[in-house]
Amino acid sequence: MKIVIVAVPGAGKTTVMKRVKELLPKVKIVNYGDVMFKVARERYGVKDRDEMRKKIPIEEYRKLQLEAAREIGRLTGNVLIDTHLTIKMHGGFYPGLPADVVAEMKPDIIFLMEFRPEDVIERRLKDLKGVRTGRDVEGPEEIELQQQMNRYFAVAAASYGRCVVRIANLRYKQSRPYEHTEVAAKMIVELFSG
């Protein structure tokens, strides 16, 4: 089974995937952006993944997306794919999973995580302290808009890919650290097991 895990940037997908890997050691973890970046670094000399969306012309970006999707589509077994449904570029939202990409990737489920914007901002601020720099600083309204756009793009991608959309509502305040991580990881493990 292939599950695509999606959320707004900085929401905690990587942490959730690490937890899934602990619970299901045989699951293959693939970061779609990393697959794209590997090619982009060689062809265009970009220094990080955030730079790809800012410096690479849109037509070349589309080719990178498709090439990475083909590579991921060839994977077998249980695969968890980290990507974004929407990518902020050129003053708007660009699809992270357009029709041709979804067709090549062949996912079974799109697992969309949604959070309180305040939690996303808090996680992003931690990223800015050393884990990851170059990330856009946004307010709650911008994060919420992107989460709404993610829903629309998820439905479109699922329609093209003939797969299921599963929405993980993690919009509640955590009662303990990493509660969202544990809940989301458990949901994904159940999807792989069921």
Helices and strands as residue ranges (DSSP letters): E 2-6, H 13-23, E 28-31, H 32-44, H 49-55, H 58-73, E 79-83, E 86-89, E 92-95, H 99-105, E 109-115, H 117-126, I 127-131, H 140-161, E 164-170, H 179-193
